[in-house]
Amino acid sequence: MTGHVADLVRLTADTALGRDLAALGRWREAADHLRGDLRRIQQLGVPSVEADVLMELGRVLAELGEIEEARSCLRRALVFGDAADSGNLKIVQSLLESLPAG
């Protein structure tokens, strides 16, 4: 597999690693990993995947207490609107509402 599709498949697998690190409570590693994934997905230009990574990164950053950056990621995820998974957008909205006022 080569080209854009191969890049997307590799990135999807990488993103899963970031999610796994978060599931293990390895928040800092997960955040670093997801930030790298986000940069790469922005280069590929797949809005639905970018919104998913922003949602996960926002959740991880909230766990780390990095509330403003978490809020920024979550708001950016909402901007994708119809290009993002509607179920994930509901999760993003819920995560935003759960953050402390800032």
FENZIJO-V983921 format. One record per helix or strand of 2 or more residues. SS is the DSSP state (H for helix, E for strand). FROM is the first residue (numbers start at 1). TO is the last residue. Records with the same first field share a line. If there is no record, write none. Layout:
SS->FROM-TO + FROM-TO
This chain:
H->3-23 + 27-44 + 47-63 + 67-79 + 81-83 + 86-98
